[in-house]
Amino acid sequence: REFRMIDKIASLVNADKKLVHRGRFVDTTFMIAIDDTYYLLRIQEGRVTKVTAGPFITPDYSFALRASRSVWEKFWQPLPPLGFTDIFALVKQKLMRVEGDIHPFMANLLYFKDVIAAPRQTKQKEAVR
């Protein structure tokens, strides 16, 4: 089920011209970990060019965002509950971990925040229907 959310990130990000433009200098791979399920997202020139589901033997990525399924589900709600609206709120509450080389993440923070929150758009559209 969560793969649909992860998979939608690519089409949502790539359809957002402003977001792609904001990330035009981003060239990295990062991991989203949902419990013990892992996804690598390849970013090139602001576009999500590849989404790969694990398991991986030796994954190559710059940074990882790790949280439980319940945390991701709350984070991806159209209007997340208080405390689940932002990555750093989750980190502060020790509900999410950011690991690895966080320089690409921090240097492009607004871009990555919007990329990671992209599935909220899908849920908003589904809620309207």
N, C-alpha and C positions, 0 to 999 in steps of 0.2 A: 504494500500500500504506500509506504513512504517513497518507494522508487518513483511512483507517479509524480509526487511532489518534487523530488529532486530532478526528475526528467523534465518537468515543466519549467524549471529554472532556465534551462537553455533557451527554449522558445520565447519565454517572457523577457529575458534579458536581451536576446538578440533582436527582438521586435521593438525595443525601447531605444530609439536613436539617441536620445540625450544621455542615457546610461552608457551606451556603447561609446559615445564620444568622450564621456567622463573617464572611461577606462581605457582609452585608446593607447596608453603607454603601458598597460598591464600585460605581462607575459609570464604566467606562472601556473602551477597546478596546486590546488589545495584539496584537503580532505574534509568531508562532513561525516562524522561518526554518529550513528543513531544506535545507542546501546552497542551491540557487537556487530553491527552492519556498517560497512564502510563504502563511501563513494568518493571517487576522485573527479574533480571538475577542472578541466583544462581551460584556461583563459588565454586568448591571444588577441591582442589589439582590442580589448574590451568585449570581445564575443566569447561565449561559452562554446568552444569548438568540439568538446568531447566530454561525455559523462560516462564513467566506468564504474560498475558495481563490483565490489570485492566478493570473495576474500582475495587478499593480495599476500604474496610471499614477502617481497621487499618493495613496498610502495614508494614511489618517488614523488614527494610533494614538499612545498615550502612550509606550509602551516596546516594545522588541523583544528577544527572546531568539534568538540566532543560533548554530547549531552544525551540524556535519556530520551526515549521515544515520547514520553509524556511531556517533557519540556519542549521538544521540537513541535509537538502537536499544538501546545498552547501558544508558542511563539508564532506559528504559522496561521493562527486564527485571524480572520479579517480585522477584528478589534481585540488584540491579545489582552489578557488580564494584566492588571497593574503588576509590574515587576518582570513581565515577560515580553515587553515591547522592544527591548534593546539588548544586544549581545553583552554589553558591559554590565547591565543590571543583572543578567544571569551569571556572569563571572563573579560579580560582587557577592551574590547569594550562594556561590559555589555550586551552581546548577549546570554550569558550562565551563569547559576548560579550553583555552587557546594555547596550543603547543607548537613547537618548532620555531622556524625562522619567521618571526612575526613582522619583520621589516616590510615586506610587500603588503601585508595586511594593514599595518599602521600608516604606511605612506599613501595608501589608497583607501582609507577608512570609509569615507562616504560611499564610494563605489561598492566596496564589499558589503557594507550594511544593506544597500539597496538590492544587491544580487541575492544575498541570503534571505531577505524579506520578500523577494519576488513572488513566492507561492501565495502570499496573502492576497494578491490581486485575483488569482484564480478563484479562491474561496469567496471573495467579495462578489465576483461575477456570478458564481453558482448560487450564492445566497439571494441575489436579486431575482433570479429566475423563478 
